[in-house]
Amino acid sequence: MATIKSSMASGENIYLRGFGTFLLKKRAAKIGRNISKNTTVKIPAHMIPFFKPAKEFVEEVTTKVKVK
């Protein structure tokens, strides 16, 4: 996990065949609101980590885990 975190912090995507992909997504800059002070706040563009499970992983989980 530490290797994945450090690799993503340096801007790399991680691909684990049969499990999924750890990607970085760019969030655009936007204007937010501070409701308690009734002011606008500029939120700068930033990158967030994102996990996309592999097709095989999703299929295995959906077939073996029953909904209660």
Backbone as a ProteinNet text record, in pm:
[ID]
protein_1_A
[PRIMARY]
MATIKSSMASGENIYLRGFGTFLLKKRAAKIGRNISKNTTVKIPAHMIPFFKPAKEFVEEVTTKVKVK
[TERTIARY]
82.1	0	86.9	197.8	286.6	344.2	375.3	428.8	324.6	199.6	92.1	74	71.7	55.1	169.5	292.9	406.2	410.1	372.2	369.1	262.1	147.1	40.2	74.1	142.3	183.1	281.5	357.2	450.2	384.3	253.3	179	160.3	193.4	180.6	46.7	-6	-122	-72.6	-148.6	-110.6	-212.6	-163.7	-249	-221.6	-323.5	-312.3	-407.1	-350.3	-430.6	-520.6	-649.7	-746.3	-803.2	-747.3	-795.7	-853.7	-775.4	-824.9	-712.7	-752.4	-658.5	-675.8	-563.6	-562.7	-523.7	-615.1	-594.6	-595	-542.9	-552.6	-649	-747	-842.5	-823.4	-836.5	-823.3	-960.5	-971.4	-1093.1	-1069.9	-1161.4	-1148.3	-1166.4	-1112.3	-1131	-1278.3	-1327.5	-1468.3	-1486.3	-1603.8	-1640.5	-1731.6	-1694.4	-1775.6	-1834.2	-1916.9	-1977.8	-1955.3	-1919.2	-1911.7	-2046.8	-2132.2	-2269.9	-2275.7	-2190.7	-2197	-2157.8	-2065.6	-2022.5	-2084.5	-2157.6	-2222.5	-2122.1	-2010.2	-1907.3	-1873.7	-1812.7	-1768.2	-1622.3	-1587.4	-1452.2	-1406	-1285.9	-1230.8	-1164.2	-1205.7	-1145.9	-1058	-926.7	-837.1	-849.1	-802.3	-797.1	-703	-739	-657	-678	-586.8	-593.5	-645.6	-730.4	-780.6	-754.5	-730.1	-713.6	-849.4	-849.5	-972.2	-939.6	-1027.2	-1007.4	-1114.6	-1071.8	-1163.4	-1140.6	-1237.6	-1217.8	-1218.4	-1143.5	-1138.2	-1269.9	-1301.8	-1425.8	-1436.3	-1325.3	-1325	-1352.8	-1295.8	-1314.5	-1461.9	-1521.1	-1662	-1752.4	-1727	-1809.6	-1801.2	-1681.8	-1664.7	-1737.1	-1726.8	-1793	-1944.7	-1995.8	-2140.9	-2200.4	-2123.4	-2177.8	-2167.7	-2070.2	-2050.2	-2112.5	-2135.7	-2192.1	-2342.4	-2417.9	-2565.3	-2617.4	-2721.8	-2786.6	-2878.6	-2870.3	-2955.2	-3086.6
-118.8	0	125.7	122.1	238.4	265.8	160.3	177.2	239.2	195.2	251.7	399	433.2	573	659.6	611.8	694.1	708.2	603.2	611.1	708.7	703.1	795.1	938.8	956.5	1091.2	1151.4	1064.9	1115.5	1128.7	1099.9	1122.2	1000.7	881.9	760.4	690.5	623.3	536.5	394.9	315.1	179.2	83.4	-17.5	-116.3	-253.7	-315.8	-451	-541.1	-618.8	-703	-797.2	-797.6	-883.1	-824.4	-714.6	-651.7	-514.2	-426.9	-294.2	-195.5	-69.5	36.8	150.7	198.8	318.2	433.9	528.1	639.9	771.9	873.4	1010	1084.8	1151.7	1230.9	1377.5	1461.6	1605	1664.5	1738.5	1812.8	1956.9	2013.3	2150.5	2249.4	2368.2	2475.4	2516	2554.3	2594.5	2691.5	2747.3	2839.1	2764.6	2763	2700.4	2806.8	2767.4	2862.2	2817.9	2912.8	2890	2935.3	2840.3	2870.9	2947.8	2913.2	2979.7	3127.2	3162.7	3302.1	3370.6	3294.5	3344.2	3413.5	3347	3399.2	3294.4	3342	3248.7	3212.3	3090.7	3040	2981.3	3018.8	2961	2828.6	2722.5	2590.7	2566.6	2555.3	2539.6	2401	2390.1	2260.1	2169.3	2041.2	1947.7	1806.1	1717.3	1577.6	1495	1394.7	1305.5	1160.3	1071.2	929.5	865.8	768.2	702.3	556.2	463.8	321.3	272.3	205.2	144.8	-5.5	-84.5	-229.5	-293.4	-402.8	-477.7	-551.9	-579.3	-646.8	-782.8	-858.6	-990.4	-980.1	-878.2	-855.4	-825.6	-739.5	-702.8	-823.4	-901	-1018.6	-1121.3	-1145.2	-1243.3	-1200.4	-1073.6	-1024.3	-1031	-990.1	-989.2	-1129.3	-1228.2	-1364.9	-1436.6	-1400.4	-1471.9	-1403.8	-1274.6	-1203.7	-1188.9	-1240.7	-1235.2	-1110.7	-1052.3	-935.8	-984.3	-921.5	-961.7	-892
0	0	0	73.2	76.7	-61.8	-136.5	-272	-363.9	-351	-432	-399.3	-270.3	-230.9	-281.4	-266.7	-310.4	-462.5	-534.5	-680.7	-728.5	-666.1	-705.4	-666.5	-555.4	-514	-613	-683.2	-783.9	-921.4	-931	-1054.7	-1142.5	-1094.5	-1174.6	-1148.4	-1252.5	-1237.3	-1212.6	-1135.8	-1101.6	-1163.6	-1237.6	-1303.6	-1243.2	-1183.9	-1128.5	-1207.2	-1297.4	-1387	-1307.1	-1340	-1273.6	-1145.3	-1097.2	-973.6	-1001.3	-1062.9	-1094.1	-1118.1	-1132.9	-1164.8	-1066	-1014.6	-931.2	-1022.2	-1041.4	-1133	-1058.1	-1125.1	-1075.4	-1166.6	-1107.2	-1183.7	-1150.1	-1252.1	-1230.3	-1203.7	-1095.4	-1064.1	-1104.2	-1177.8	-1225.4	-1111.3	-1130.7	-1032.7	-1031.6	-915	-905.5	-789.6	-783.6	-675.9	-579.1	-451.2	-347.2	-256.2	-162.8	-70.5	72.4	158.6	301.7	356.6	387.1	425.7	557.1	652.7	783.4	776	686.6	673.4	553	469.7	349.3	256.5	232.3	142.6	37.2	-71.7	-175	-150	-189.3	-170.6	-303.6	-348.5	-470.6	-434.6	-502.6	-483.8	-606.6	-588	-702.9	-767.2	-889.8	-957.1	-879.2	-869.9	-795	-847.2	-809.8	-849.5	-732	-762	-658	-700.1	-604.3	-637.8	-666.7	-755.4	-797.8	-825.5	-783.3	-809.5	-905	-1010.3	-1106.4	-1103.3	-1052.2	-1043.9	-1182.2	-1196.3	-1322.1	-1343.9	-1467.3	-1502.7	-1433.3	-1431.2	-1367.6	-1217.7	-1154.8	-1011	-979.7	-1058	-1037.4	-1058.1	-1162.5	-1190.5	-1079.1	-1027.5	-920.9	-793.9	-759.1	-638	-653.9	-768.4	-785.9	-790.7	-835.1	-839.9	-705.8	-621.5	-495.7	-374	-378.4	-263.4	-285.2	-190.1	-199.2	-128.3	-183	-123	-12.2	104.6	217.2	215.2
[MASK]
++++++++++++++++++++++++++++++++++++++++++++++++++++++++++++++++++++

